[in-house]
Amino acid sequence: MSRDQQMDRSDETALGIPIGAAEFRTLVDDYFERMKSGADLTVEDYLTMTRLWNTIELRRLKQGDESMRLYAEEFFPRYVPRVAKALGAVQTKGMALYSKEHDVYIGGPAHANSQYSLR
C-alpha cells in the first residue's frame, strides 16, 4: 500500500463520532447480547448498532477479535433488513443503504455520522 493510500485510509478511520475504546467495546458486547436475546430496540439503538458495525467493518476490527467478529456476524445480514426499515434507509450505489432522515449509511463509504472514531 502506498503512502497516499495509507493516508487516505487513516483519514477514513479518523472520521466519525468520538468514542473511547473501552466504551466502544462495552457497546459492542451489550448490543451483541441484545441482538442474541431478541430485545426490543429503538431507532436510537439501531443508529448505534449501525455505527458499531460500520466502524468494525471499516477498521477491520473483527480480524483477531472474537467479540467484534461475533457482533459483525450477528448484525449482518440478520439485522440489516429491520434496521433499514426502522431508519427508512434505501439502497444506494455500491449496495450500501442510506437513511436521509438520519443521515446515516449502513455499509458504504466512510461517513462522519455513520461510524465512530476510536480514541
Summary of the structure (lengths in Angstrom):
residues: 119
radius of gyration: 13.9
end to end distance: 24.2
largest distance: 45.3
contacts: 340
relative contact order: 0.20
helix: 61%
strand: 12%
